[in-house]
């Protein structure tokens, strides 16, 4: 009976996960800064509050954009990070515009290590449904941060989360600085795969 209950709660974990070879997952996250170091407090309201992630069998794409005004200067900063599993490479592209003038346009390419140091994830007993996806609590800790939240087995995770699922709500706390960030998925879309999103 216990096994039947588990299958009913987490059917995707038993029978297959998304995305598959022809699809990608687009996730919009919100970010809330519960605590920030003293040196950052002055700029807290200018920190990015939204993050967009694309997950596919080809890799991962993160997009963060900041549109703010600091000391009378209009600043637009966009950062795109791509990890290609196909080519074992990653890219970070940063573009900054100040008062309609381009002041930075940089692309950094790196070779991804074949073996990564991964930390152990502990799954908890708490469960909840987030945006229609069944989730279970988890915790993760390394030398610099501790993270607690909820992940779903129904969407493939990466790195430490590869055999567990994708985090949809989590709180990350820095051990070195007074920084606590709460990240929550606010929208999840399953889309046809666009391979161009996972390369520069």
C-alpha positions in Angstrom: 0.0 0.0 0.0 2.9 2.4 0.8 4.4 1.8 -2.7 1.1 2.5 -4.4 0.7 5.7 -2.5 4.2 6.8 -3.5 3.4 6.1 -7.2 0.2 8.1 -7.0 2.0 11.1 -5.4 5.1 11.1 -7.7 4.0 9.5 -11.0 6.6 11.4 -13.2 9.4 10.2 -11.0 8.4 6.6 -11.7 7.4 6.8 -15.4 9.7 9.6 -16.7 10.6 13.2 -16.3 10.5 16.4 -18.4 11.9 17.9 -20.4 12.5 15.2 -23.1 14.5 15.4 -26.3 11.9 17.7 -28.0 11.0 20.1 -25.2 12.4 22.6 -22.8 11.2 24.0 -19.5 11.0 27.8 -19.0 10.8 28.8 -15.3 10.4 32.3 -14.0 11.6 32.8 -10.4 11.2 35.7 -8.0 13.9 36.6 -5.6 13.5 38.3 -2.2 16.4 39.5 -0.1 15.5 38.8 3.6 19.0 39.9 4.7 21.9 41.6 3.0 25.3 42.6 4.2 25.7 46.1 5.6 27.8 47.1 2.5 24.9 46.1 0.2 22.0 47.7 2.2 22.3 51.0 0.3 21.8 49.1 -3.0 19.2 46.5 -1.8 16.4 48.0 -3.8 18.5 47.8 -6.9 19.3 44.1 -6.7 17.6 41.9 -9.4 14.3 40.4 -8.3 13.6 38.1 -11.2 15.4 35.2 -12.8 14.5 33.2 -15.9 15.8 29.6 -16.4 15.6 27.3 -19.5 16.2 23.6 -18.9 16.6 21.1 -21.7 18.6 17.9 -22.5 21.1 20.3 -24.2 21.9 22.3 -21.1 20.9 25.2 -19.0 20.3 28.9 -19.7 19.9 31.6 -17.0 18.8 35.2 -17.7 18.9 38.1 -15.2 18.1 41.7 -16.1 18.4 44.8 -13.9 16.7 48.0 -14.9 17.3 50.7 -12.3 18.3 54.3 -11.5 21.4 54.9 -9.3 22.7 58.4 -8.5 20.6 59.8 -11.3 22.1 57.3 -13.9 19.7 55.0 -15.8 21.3 51.6 -15.8 20.3 48.5 -17.7 22.3 45.4 -17.0 21.6 41.9 -18.5 23.5 38.7 -17.8 23.0 35.5 -19.7 24.7 32.3 -18.5 24.6 29.1 -20.7 25.9 25.7 -19.9 26.1 23.3 -22.8 26.1 19.7 -21.9 26.7 18.8 -25.6 29.9 20.7 -25.9 31.0 20.7 -22.2 31.3 24.5 -22.3 29.8 27.4 -20.5 29.4 31.1 -21.4 28.6 34.3 -19.5 27.5 37.3 -21.5 27.2 40.6 -19.7 25.8 43.8 -21.3 25.5 47.1 -19.5 23.9 50.3 -20.8 24.2 53.6 -18.9 22.0 56.5 -20.1 21.6 54.9 -23.5 25.4 54.4 -23.8 26.9 50.9 -24.1 29.6 50.7 -21.4 30.1 46.9 -21.3 29.6 44.1 -23.7 31.5 41.0 -22.7 31.4 37.3 -23.4 33.4 34.8 -21.4 33.8 31.2 -22.6 34.9 28.4 -20.3 35.5 24.6 -20.6 33.3 22.7 -18.1 35.2 20.3 -15.9 34.5 16.6 -16.7 34.0 15.9 -13.0 32.4 18.4 -10.6 32.5 18.3 -6.8 29.0 17.6 -5.8 27.4 17.9 -2.4 24.9 15.5 -0.8 21.2 16.4 -0.8 19.0 15.3 2.1 15.3 14.8 1.3 12.8 15.6 4.0 9.3 14.3 4.7 7.3 17.5 4.1 5.4 17.7 0.8 3.5 20.5 -1.0 2.2 21.3 -4.5 3.9 24.2 -6.3 2.3 25.4 -9.6 0.8 22.0 -10.1 4.0 20.0 -9.4 4.3 17.6 -6.5 7.3 18.6 -4.3 9.3 17.3 -1.4 11.5 19.2 1.1 15.2 19.1 0.8 18.4 20.6 2.3 21.8 21.1 0.9 25.0 22.4 2.5 28.5 23.3 1.4 31.4 25.3 2.8 29.9 28.7 2.0 26.1 28.3 1.9 23.1 26.3 3.2 20.0 25.8 1.2 16.6 24.5 2.2 13.4 24.3 0.2 11.2 22.1 -2.0 12.0 20.3 -5.2 9.9 18.4 -7.7 10.8 14.9 -9.1 8.7 15.8 -12.1 11.3 18.0 -13.7 14.9 17.0 -14.3 17.5 18.6 -12.0 21.2 19.2 -12.6 24.5 18.6 -10.8 23.6 17.7 -7.2 19.9 17.6 -8.1 20.4 15.3 -11.1 18.9 12.2 -9.3 16.4 14.2 -7.3 14.6 16.8 -9.3 14.4 20.6 -9.7 14.1 23.1 -6.8 11.0 25.3 -7.1 11.2 27.1 -3.8 14.3 27.5 -1.7 16.1 29.8 0.8 19.8 30.2 0.5 21.9 31.5 3.4 25.5 32.6 3.2 27.7 31.4 6.0 30.3 34.1 5.3 28.0 37.1 4.9 24.7 38.3 6.3 22.9 37.3 3.1 19.6 35.4 2.9 17.8 35.0 -0.4 14.3 33.4 -0.9 13.8 32.1 -4.5 10.3 31.0 -5.7 9.1 29.7 -9.0 6.2 31.9 -10.2 5.6 30.5 -13.7 6.5 27.2 -15.4 6.0 26.6 -19.2 6.8 23.5 -21.2 7.8 24.7 -24.7 9.1 23.1 -27.9 12.9 22.8 -27.8 14.8 25.8 -29.3 18.4 24.6 -29.5 19.7 28.2 -30.3 19.0 29.2 -26.7 21.7 26.8 -25.4 24.6 28.1 -27.5 26.4 31.4 -28.0 
